[in-house]
Every structure is written in structure tokens, then in C-alpha cells.
Amino acid sequence: MSLVCRWAPQGEEPEWLIREFAKAEKKPLRFYLQAGLFEVNRGELEGILHNNRRMKKTLLQKGYPVESSEVSSGHNYVSWCETLYHGTQSLVTKW
């Protein structure tokens, strides 16, 4: 769902996970990404919305099936409840 790429292993730059997918061999996976339009920058780090957009672009370039949505919300429980439902439905049905 929401992708928080500000986290990285010690000694790595933010968006480490995106770089790992970019260089890794493609696997039989599909993705559902969702972010709120209010999940923007915090301080010097880019926000979840930007991370999701960059991850989606990377996954599509690698040929992964990706479904995504951007909703008028932030990073909160109300948004997650609906997102979990839609994300689960998306991932358990055939595309």
C-alpha cells in the first residue's frame, strides 16, 4: 500500500528499496500502491506520495503489473481501512 522509502538500511540513502527493485531480476509479483495526496515532504525528505510515484514508475519499467491510486487523504487510519479493502481485492483477483 503506502510505500515509506525514507527508511533505508544503515549506510544507505533513502529510496533504497526502489533502487533494489530497479537492479533486481524481475520476479512473479504484482503490486497495489496507494498514497494520500497530503503525504508530502517532511523536512528534507520526500514524502510517501513522491515515493509511491517513483516506485510505480520503476516497477512499470521492469514490467511488473501495478495498480495504484492516489486519494484525498493523509497517512491515517480512515484512509488505511478503505485502502486495505481495495488493495486486498486487487491482489487476490486476476488482472
N, C-alpha and C positions, 0 to 999 in steps of 0.2 A: 504494500500500500504506500504510505508516505515513506519516502526514502530520505533518511538523515545521513548525508555524506560528510557532515562536518567531522564525524568521528573517523579516526584512522589509527592503525597500529602505531605504537611508539616509533618515532623517527620518520614517519610517512606524512606526506601532505594531505590536506582534506581532499575528498573525492577519490580516495584510494580505490574504493570498490568499483567505481566507474572505470578507472584505468585497468583494473584487473579483468573486468569483462571485456574491455576493448582488446586486450592482448591474448586472452584465453581462447582455446579451441571451443567452438560452438557445441553446446550440449542440448539434449532434447527437453527444453524448458519453454514455458510461456509465462508471460508476466501481466499483472494488472497493477498499474500505478495510479495513485490519486494524491492530489495535493490541494490545499486550500489556497485561494488567491491572496490570502492575507499572510501566508507563510513565507515572508520575505526576509531580507537580510537582517542579521542581528550582529551589530558591531561590524567588524571587518570580515566576518564570514558570510558567505552567500546562504540564503535561506533554502528551505525544503522545496519550495516551488521551482527555484532555479535548478536544484539538484535533480528533481524528477524530470524536468525537461531535458537536461543533459544526459541523464541515464536513458531516457526513452530514445533519444537520438542515437546514442551508442548502441543500444540493443537492436534498433531497426537496421542500423548499418551492418550489424553482424548477422541479420536475417532472422532474428527472433520474432515470434508473434507477440505483439504488445497491445493491450487495451489500456487506455488511460482516460482519466477525467480530471478536470480542474473545477472545483466548486467554490462558491462564495462563502468561505469559512476560514477558520484558522486551524491550529493543531489542537483539537479539543474533543471531548467525549461525544458530543452531539454529532459531529462530523464522522467520527470513527464508527458509530453504530450503523449508520447508513452505508458507509464505505465497506465495512466488513461483510455486510449482506451482499452488496453488488460485487465485491471482489471475489467472494466465495462462489457466487453463482457463475461468474465469468470463468473461474478456474476449474470448476467441476463439470462444465458443459463443453461440448465440442465447438470449436470455432469454425 
